[in-house]
Amino acid sequence: QVQMVESGGGLVQPGGSLRLSCAASSRIPIINNMGWYRQAPGKERELVATMIRGGRQNYADSVRGRFTISRDNAVNTVSLQMNDLKPEDTAVYYCNAQTPWTQYWGQGTQVTVSS
């Protein structure tokens, strides 16, 4: 069973930066789309940023210009560089990998933006 393992969450002050990373526990032959979602208390899970295998990126309007997604297809990893963090970015962030047959989710990593 493939697992997506996330790291890099934590507590940061407004305006600060964090980098999230995610790696698959075993080789996934084909990953079409790889990215990050988040879920704040009392809200539905929402897309943050995704990147298709060919490199095209998609961002939520609320993070565009502040967050940058990157992936390494050779080792099935995806990262999210988050700059100029705001209190409204506070949420549990989930890594996601979509194949032609199924999708995999990470267990989530908490990001808290507070002074």
C-alpha positions as CSV (number, residue, x, y, z in Angstrom):
1,Q,0.0,0.0,0.0
2,V,1.5,3.3,-1.1
3,Q,1.6,6.1,1.5
4,M,2.2,9.7,1.0
5,V,4.5,11.0,3.7
6,E,4.4,14.8,4.5
7,S,6.8,16.9,6.4
8,G,7.5,20.6,7.1
9,G,4.4,21.9,8.9
10,G,4.6,24.0,12.0
11,L,3.9,27.4,13.7
12,V,5.0,30.5,11.9
13,Q,4.3,34.2,12.4
14,P,2.4,36.2,9.8
15,G,4.7,37.1,6.9
16,G,6.9,34.1,7.5
17,S,7.7,31.1,5.3
18,L,7.4,27.4,5.4
19,R,8.3,24.6,3.0
20,L,6.2,21.5,2.9
21,S,7.5,18.3,1.3
22,C,5.8,15.0,0.4
23,A,7.2,11.7,-0.8
24,A,5.6,8.4,-1.8
25,S,6.6,5.5,0.3
26,S,7.1,3.3,-2.8
27,R,7.5,3.9,-6.5
28,I,4.3,4.9,-8.4
29,P,4.8,4.3,-12.1
30,I,2.5,7.0,-13.4
31,I,1.4,10.1,-11.5
32,N,-0.7,12.5,-13.6
33,N,-1.4,15.2,-11.1
34,M,0.4,15.9,-7.8
35,G,-0.4,18.6,-5.4
36,W,-1.6,20.1,-2.1
37,Y,-5.0,20.6,-0.5
38,R,-5.9,22.1,2.8
39,Q,-8.7,22.0,5.3
40,A,-9.3,24.6,8.0
41,P,-11.5,24.0,11.0
42,G,-15.2,24.0,10.0
43,K,-14.4,24.3,6.3
44,E,-14.3,21.9,3.4
45,R,-11.0,20.6,2.0
46,E,-9.8,22.9,-0.8
47,L,-7.2,22.9,-3.6
48,V,-4.1,24.9,-2.8
49,A,-1.8,24.0,-5.8
50,T,-1.4,21.2,-8.2
51,M,1.1,20.3,-10.9
52,I,0.6,18.0,-13.8
53,R,3.3,15.7,-15.1
54,G,4.2,18.0,-17.9
55,G,4.8,20.9,-15.6
56,R,1.7,23.1,-15.8
57,Q,0.8,24.5,-12.4
58,N,-2.6,25.5,-11.0
59,Y,-3.0,27.6,-7.9
60,A,-5.9,28.8,-5.7
61,D,-6.5,32.5,-6.2
62,S,-5.8,33.0,-2.4
63,V,-2.2,31.7,-2.7
64,R,-1.1,32.7,-6.2
65,G,2.0,34.8,-6.1
66,R,2.9,33.6,-2.5
67,F,3.1,29.8,-2.9
68,T,5.2,27.8,-5.3
69,I,4.7,24.1,-6.1
70,S,7.4,21.9,-7.5
71,R,7.7,18.2,-8.1
72,D,10.4,15.6,-9.0
73,N,8.9,12.9,-11.2
74,A,11.9,10.7,-10.9
75,V,11.4,10.2,-7.1
76,N,7.7,10.9,-6.8
77,T,8.1,13.9,-4.5
78,V,6.2,17.2,-4.4
79,S,7.0,20.4,-2.4
80,L,5.2,23.6,-1.6
81,Q,7.1,26.7,-0.8
82,M,4.9,29.1,1.2
83,N,5.9,32.7,1.6
84,D,4.2,35.7,3.1
85,L,2.0,33.4,5.2
86,K,-1.3,34.8,6.6
87,P,-3.4,33.7,9.5
88,E,-6.0,32.6,7.0
89,D,-3.5,30.0,5.6
90,T,-3.9,28.1,8.9
91,A,-5.1,24.6,8.1
92,V,-4.1,21.0,7.8
93,Y,-2.3,20.5,4.5
94,Y,-2.6,17.3,2.6
95,C,-0.5,15.9,-0.2
96,N,-2.2,14.2,-3.1
97,A,-1.1,12.1,-6.0
98,Q,-3.5,11.1,-8.8
99,T,-2.8,8.2,-11.1
100,P,-4.9,6.9,-14.1
101,W,-6.5,4.3,-11.7
102,T,-6.6,5.8,-8.2
103,Q,-5.4,8.6,-5.9
104,Y,-3.3,8.7,-2.8
105,W,-3.5,11.1,0.2
106,G,-1.1,12.0,2.9
107,Q,-2.0,12.0,6.6
108,G,-1.9,15.8,6.7
109,T,0.5,18.3,8.3
110,Q,-0.6,21.2,10.5
111,V,0.3,24.7,9.4
112,T,-0.5,27.5,12.0
113,V,0.1,31.1,11.2
114,S,-0.1,33.2,14.3
115,S,1.6,36.0,16.2
